[in-house]
Amino acid sequence: MGVKKRKKKATAMDTTIIEHLACLEINNLILQPPFHLVSNIQWNDKGLAFDGEIDVFSHNELEKANFISKVLVQVKGTTTQKKIHRKDKIKHPVKKKDLEVYYKNGKGVLYFVVTINPKTYARQAYYRILAPLDLKNLLSMLDASGNNSISLTFKRLEKGYLESVCKTVIDVVKKQPQHYIEASEKTEFTHYELSFVDVKKDSFDLFEESAYVYGVLQNMEIPLKVAQVEEIRKVNSEIVLLNDEEFNISYEVSETGKKFNIVIEDTLIFEFDKITKAGKVNLGKVRTLESYIKCLQVMNYQLEHDKLPFQFVELKATWDRNERFQGIENDIKLYKELIEVCNQIGISEHYVFNEEEDLPSLFNGIIDIFKYNRYESLGIHEQEKMKTAMIYNIELSQYVKIKVIYIDNKFINFYSEEAMKKIGGVIPKKDIMKSRGTDNLIPDNWEEYYQRVSIYIAQNIEEMVEDTNFDFEIVKLSFNNEYHDIKADLTINASLDYITYYNESLDEKYLEFALNLNQRYSTEFPKNDIAKINIYLIKLKQHQVLSDIEKNDILDIQERAEINKDQRLRFASEVLLQNKIKALRIFNSLDEEEKELMREFPIYHFYENLK
């Protein structure tokens, strides 16, 4: 039979000895070069809650002229069986009743805990600054929990560092008068400042350290509360070279006490556990084609180099290479091909796909139809001929609808310069066409009989904006002199459509476009009152104040309308002059058919909103 070994009984120490050794250690730390600190700590102190104080001087000549202030201290001793103190931090309980005394005193406290090995008597001091805001915060936590004590973290105190800690206590306490703390609960602030104290470069942890929040009022900082940083976020973008191509890549870096995450283009996520040092990668769904191919390129770079290609992100790790990321170079090739086809039909690489979209089905359909010319899904079979210059509205999915035109044996984007140059738009000149009778053939000298107009002039703007490939910049371009004769009567009609659509969308670009059309038309026909009415209406919608000259011009329009008995122009003039009662009288004089017609014009919408 073996002999059972007895466990050695831990060496016990009298509490008086523990207290004495603890005070001895703190006094030893106080009595260090350059000797700016003087101890008033007694090991047998019988004070209410404090164990004494430390006098702080600015010079080693300890006289009144060099005195800075006093720091109140509390010293606690505790035993530990560890021979060597390797911990940078320890935890120790503090009683609520002691915290209440510290807070009522209003000067804060520098709290020491000294660990003592009962065998070797090796000692190590730890400290915690408890400023008034800290004390109030801890008491609030204890009130909420109903506990009588709380376990706090204390930092390791090295020789020669105590003077810096004492000066920090003095500065912080000075900024946190108790009467300011109590008054701040009823004060509102617009600016705030976050302050960290006792920052050590080699051991500072942003997520473990508390910060003091101050409200700024008339250049004065009012202490508010203690805050803990839970997460840091930073958004950045960099131009990086990947596979001989330059990419402008945006990313967001977020960090907590336990994790470090990088989200690239809102799609590719790198997660790194700071504790286990493990990492994982998640490539999300396609948001835009551009962002997705950027993510594939970054992923490919990371797989090759075990690091990310960003200058401002220092994160090198070997990540879990699951099957999803195999063959990534082939994926890059396929998505480049998809982008090329989408550009042909006007689906921008910046277009954001709906989250509910069935992307594999959509992308396969796009390739089948527009690369391999398989039109069966469109209801067009091989024996049927595609009509040249025919506009097709194609619903590729529940969320993606495009307008394309069939030219040169392929579909092209209807909203493109290529479409404008290949088909153009014309309308007959009324007076000249009457002399030609019923001859519908377009002669070689067509410009004598037809006016060039935008190919979008007959398109409904409300319907166009529903197209995934709609491009307003192209529509605007189509009304330039190269593609559109501004003297065409349809110019005014088109401008009214864009004013009306502005009333629904409240997007200023449509109003500015309508203003441009009317101003150009008015330059060609300076006596045209309708263009002037539209210009003044748009200015009022833009919250501009009409000048006296412009108001006189409206009065002239009004006089001409009265002479010509044009009730609609009279109504519009009164609306522009913001005479709602007079405008109402004129409107009521119209017959029902004319009233119904007037309700369709933007001027009537403006009239309804007059006060």
N, C-alpha and C positions, 0 to 999 in steps of 0.2 A: 504494500500500500504506500502510496505517495504521501508526502507531508504537505498539507495545504499551507501555502504561504499567507502570512498575515499582511494585510494592507497597512502601510505605515500611516500612523495617525498624523493628520495635518497639524503643524505647529500653530498653536493659538497665541494671539497677542492681546494684551490688555488694551482697551480702547484709549486709555490715557496715553500709552506709549505710541499708539497709532496716530493720535492727534498731535502729539509732540513731534514725532518724526515728520508728519505732513507739514507742520508749520516750519520746521527746521529746513525742509526742502525749499519751500517758498521763500523763506528768508535768504537762503543761499542763492536763489535765482535773482533776488532783488539786489544782493550785494555783488554785482558784476560790473566790470568796466563798461562805460566811462563813469560809473558811480553817480548817476543822475537820479537814482531812486533811494528813498529812505523808508525803512519798514516801521510800521506801527502795528505789527501783528503779534499778539500774545497767545501762546499755546493754551493757556488756561482762561481764555476770554469768556466772560459770562454775559456778553451783550445780548440784546433781544434777538438779532438774527445775523448781524455782521461779526466777523472775527477781527476786524481792524481796518486799517487803511494804508495806502501807499502814497507818500508825498513825492510829487514829480517836480524835478528842477530842470532848468535849461542848461545848467553848467555844473561842473563838479565842485564849484565853490558853493556850498549849501547855505546860502543866505537869502534873506527875504526878497531881495531884488531879482533873484533867479528862480523864485518859486512860481510854478505854473498852476497846479491845482492838486486836489486829493482824489484818489480813486478808492471807493469802498470795496472791500473784498470779503469773500466767504471761502473758507478752506475746509475741505473734507478729505479724510484719509480712508483708504480701503486696502485690504490685503489681496494679493494675487500670488499664485503658485509659480508663475512664469519667472524664469531666471533672467531672461532678456526681454526687454520691452520693445517689441517690433511694431506694435500697432501705432498708426498715426492718429487714430480716433478710438474713443471708448464711449460707452453709455453709462449713465449714472442717474438714479432717481432724485428728483427734487420735490420737496413738499409744497403743497399749495399755500399753506399758512406762511411759509417763508417767502414765497413769491409775492404774497399780498403785502408783506412788510416792505419788501424791496420797492414795490410799485408806489406805495404810499409815501415812501421817503423821497421819490422823485429824482434820485441821482443815479439810478441803475446800480449794477454790481458786477464786479469781475469775480467770477466763480471758479475756484480751483478744486480739482480732484487729484489727489496724489495716491498712486498705487504703490504698495510696499510688499516686497517679498519677505515673508516671516522667517525665512531661513537665512537669506543673504543680506536682508535689509536694504536691497537695491530699491531705489525709488525713481519714479517717473511722474512728473507733473503734467496735468492736462488742464485746459482752461476753456471757458466760454464767456463771451461778452453778453450780458443781459441788460440791454438798454431799455429805457421806458417803453418803447414800442414792442420790444420782445416780451416784456413782462405782461403788458396788456393782452397781447396775442395769446400767450400761454394761459393766462387766467380765463380768457374767453373759451379756450379749448377745454379747460378743466370744468368750467361751468356747464358746458354743453355735454360733456361725458359723465359728469357727476363723480369723477375720481378725486382722490385727495392728494395724488402725486402724479408726476409725469416723468418719463425717462427721456433724458436729453443727451445729445451728442457733444462730446468735449474733444478739443484738438490737442495734440501733443505740443508741449511747450519746450522749446530748445533754449539752451543758455544763450544769453545776449539778445533775446527777442522780446523780453518782457517790457522793456522801455517803450518799444513801438506799440505794443498792445495797450499799455496804459494811456499813451497819447491818443490812440484811437478811441478809447473809452471816453476820454475827456471831450474830444471833438464831437462824438456822437451824442453824448448826453446834453451838450450845449445846444444842439440842434433839435432836441426833443423835450422842451419844457412841458410839464404835465398839463398845465392849463390850456396849452395849444392843442394837445392831444384830445382833451375832453371837448374843446370848442369845435374841433374840425368835423365832428359828427354832424353838425348842422350847417356846414358850409359847402357850397358848390364850387368846383374848380373846373377850369377849361384846359389847364396845362398841368402835367405831372412829371416828376423826376424820379428815376429809379437809382438807388445808391447802394453799392456793395461796399462793405468795409472789411478790414482785416484780410486783405487779399494777398495770398502767398503765391508767387508765380509757379513754384514747383508742386504745390498741392491743391491749388484752388480748383474746385469743382462747381461750375455754374449751377448745376441741378441740385446740389446738396446745400449750397450756401443760401441763406436768407438775404433778401434785399429790403431796404427801407423805401417806402413810397411816400413822397412828399407832394402836396398840392402847392402850386405856385400861385400866389396872390400878391399882385403889385410888387413883383421882384422879391417877395419874401416866401421862404419855404416853410410850409406848415406840415408837421408830421401827421401821417394818416394811418398807415398800417404796415405790417410785415407781409412781404409777398415771396412766393416760391416760384422760380421759373420752371415750368413744366415742359415747354417745347420751344425750340428756336427754329424759325423758318427763314430761308433766304432764296429769293428768285434771281436767276442770272441767265445770261445767254453768252455763248462763245462761238466764234467761227473756228471750226476744226477741219483738218484735212483727213479724209477717209477714202482710201482706195483712189487716190489722185483726184478726188472731188472735194470742193469746199462746201461745207454745210454750216448754216447758222442754227445752232441747236439751243433750245431753251430747256432749263431744268430747274427743279426746286429741291433744295436740300433741307431736310428737317432732322432735328436731333432731340432726343430725350435723354434721360439719365441712363436708359438701358439700350436704346436703339438709335441707329443712324440710317436714314433713308434718303435715297435719291430718286426723284420721279422725273423722267426724261420725256419731254413732249407730251406730258399727261398720259403716257401710254406704257412706257417701260419703267419698271420699279425694281430697284436694288435695295434689299433690306439686309442690314448688318447688325447682328446682336453684339453689343459692346462687352457683354459679360462672357458669353460662350465663344465669341469670335467666329460664330457661324454666319453664313450668308446665304440668301436665296434670291432668285430672280423671277419676276413675273412680267410677261409680255401680254398686255391687254389687247382688247379688240381694236380694230382700225377706227380711229377717229377721223383722220384725214389721210389721204394717200401720201402726202408730203411728210407728215410727222411719222407715219409708220415706217417709211423707207429709211428715214433718219435713224429710227430706233433699231432697225435691222442692221444698219451700218455700224452703229455703236456696239451692238451685241456681237457682231462679227469681230470688231476690233478687240473687245474685251476677251473673247474666247481665244484670240491669238496671243494677246499680250498680258493677260491676267491683270489688267488695270483699265481704267476709264480714260478716254482721250482728252479730258478737261484739264486745263491749267490750274483752275482754282478749286479742284476737288482732289484732295490727297487721300485716296482710298485704293489700296492694292490688296486684292484677295483672290483666292481661287474659289469660284462659285460652283454650285451644283449644276452639272451639265446634263440636264435631262433630255429625253428623246425629242422633245419639242424643238430644241435648238439645233438638231442635226440637219445638215443640208441647208444652212442659212444662206449660203452664197447663191443657191438656186432660187430661194425665195426672193432675194434681192433682184435677180434677173427677171422673175415673173412679175414682180410689182413694177419694175421699170417698164415692162411691156404693157402692163395695164394702164399706167400713167400716160403712155404714148397714145393708146387707143382712146382714153378718156379725154385727152386734149383735143383729139380729132372731133369729138362730138360735144365738146364744151363743158364737160364735168371737170371743174377745177381741182387741182391737187390740194387746194386749201378747203374744199367743200367738206363740211362736218356731217358725217353720216348719222342718221337717227340711231339711237341706242338699240331700238327694237329691230333694226334692219337685219335681214338674212343675208349677210355679206357674201358668203360663198356662192349662193344662188345668184345674187346680183352680179358679182364679178364674172362668173362663168357665162352668164347671159350676155354681158357686154362684149366679152371676147368672141363668143359664138356669132353674135349678130354683126358686130362692126369690124371684126378682123377676118372672120371666115365666111362672112356673107350668108349666114344661115338665117333666112328670114321667116322660117316656118312659124316661129313663136309670135311673129307679128301678124300672122294670118295671111302672109304673102308667100305663095308657093312658086316653085321653079318655073312653071309654065307661064306665070304671070309676069308681065314686064313692069319694071319700075318706071315711074313717070319722071322724066327730067324736069328739074326746077319745081318739083312738087314738094310742098311743106308737109312733113309728117309729125304728128304729136304722138310720142311713144312713151307709154308707161312701163318703165323697166321694173318697177316694184311699187308697193303701196306708198313709198316715200320719195321715189325718184321718178320724175317725169321730165322728158326733154323735148325740145322742138328742134328738128333737124331738116335738112333739105337735101334732095338727091341730085348730085351733080357729078359728072365724069365717072359714072358707074360706082359711086360710093356716097355714103351719107357724110355730110359735113355739118358743123355747128351753125345753126341758123343765126346765132348771135356772134357773128365774126366778120372781120374785114373781108375775108375770102368770099363769104356769101354776098356781101354788099357789092363787091367788084364783079362777081360772076353773074348776078341776076339783075341788080338795079331795080328801081321803081319808077314808073312813069304814069302820068294822067293826062288826058287830052285837054288842050286849050279850048275852052268853050266856043269862043267866037270863030276861031279858025276852023274848028271841026264841023261847025254848021255848014260851012261852004263845001265840005268834002262829002256831005250826004251820008250814005250808008256804007261807004268804002272803009272796011275795017283793017285793011292791010297797012302795016307801018312802013312808010316810005323811007328812002335813004336819008333824006333831009328831015328826019323825024323831029329834030329840035324846033322846027317851025310849027309843028302841030302838037307836040307833047311837052310837058314839063317834067323835069326830073324831080322825084320826091323820094324821101326815105322809105326803104322797104318795110319799115315798121310803122308807117303812118296809119295804116288801117288796122293795126293790132291793138287789142284792148290791153291797157297797161295793167289792169287788175289781173288779167289772165297771164300776161307775160311774167309778172313777178312770181307766179307759182311754178314757173319752169326752173328746174335745177340748174340749167345752163344759162339762165338769164344774166345778161351783163349790161347794166345801165350805161356804162362808159361807152360801149359799142353803140347803143341806141342814141346817145348824145352825138357821137361821131357821125352817125348816119344823117344828121340834120345839118352837118357842115356843108359849105357851098359846093364841095366836090360831089356830094351825093344828093343834095336837096336844093331846089330852087326856093329860096325863102319867100318869093313873091306868090307862091301857090296859096290859094285860098284855104286849103286844108291845114296850112300852118297854124292859123288861129284856132281851128277846131281841135287840132292836136294839143295846143297849149292849154285849152280848157280842160281836156282830159287829165292833164298832169296837175292842174290846180285842184281839180276835184279829188284826185287820188291823194294829194297832200292832205286834204281835209280828213281822210281816213287814216293815213299812215303817220302824219305829222313829221315826215322826214323832209327837212329843209331842202335837200338836193333837188327834189321834184319841183318845188316852188321856184328855186333859182333857175332851173332849166326853162320853165314856162316864162319867166321874166325875160330870159335871153331871147327866146323865140319872138315874143311880142316886141321887144326893143328893136330887133333886126328887121322885123316886118314893118314897124313904124318908121324906120329909116327909109325904107323903100316907098312907103305910103304915109307921109307925114300928116295927111288930113284924115286918115282913117280913125274914126272915133272909137270903134270897138277895141282896137289895139291899145289905145290910150286908156280906156276904161280898165282893161285887164292889167296894164302896168300899174295904175294907181291902186287897184284892188290888191295886187301882190305886195306893194309897198306897205299898205295898211296891215296886211296879214303878217308882214315882217316887223310889225310894230314901229314902223317909221312914221314920222310926222310930216304931212304934206306941206310944202312951202306955199306961200301966198300966190306965187306964179302958177303952181299946180292947181290950187283951188280956183283961181280965176279961169284956168283952162277948163276945169269941170263945169263952171258956170257958163262958159261959152258953149260947151257940148249940150248943156241943159237948154240953152236958148235955141240952138239949132234943132234940138229934138222937139221943142214946143212948136216951132215954125213948121216942122215936117210932120207934126202930130205922131211922133214916134214915142209911144208910151213906155216901151221897154227901155229905151235910152234915158227917158226922163226918170224912170224908176231907179236905174243904175246910178244916175247922177245924184239923186237924193240920198241913196245908200252911201255913196262915197263921201258925201258931205255930212253923213251920219245924222240925217234928219229922218228918224224912223217913222214918225207920225205922218209926215208928208209922203214918204215912200209907201206907207200902208194905204193911204188914200188913193194913190196912183195904181197900186196893185189891185185894189178892190174894184177899180174901174175897168179892169180887163175882163174879157169873157173867159169862160172856164177853160177853153182850149189854150188860150194864151197864158193863163195862170199855170196850167199844167206844164207848159213849155218853159216858163220862167223858173219853175221849181228845179229844173234840171241844171240850171246854170250856177256856177260858183258864187255869183253876186248874190243870189237868193240865200245861200248858206250863210254868207257874211251878214246879210240883212237879219236873219233869224237870231243871230248872236249879238245884235246891237242892243244896247241898254237904253 
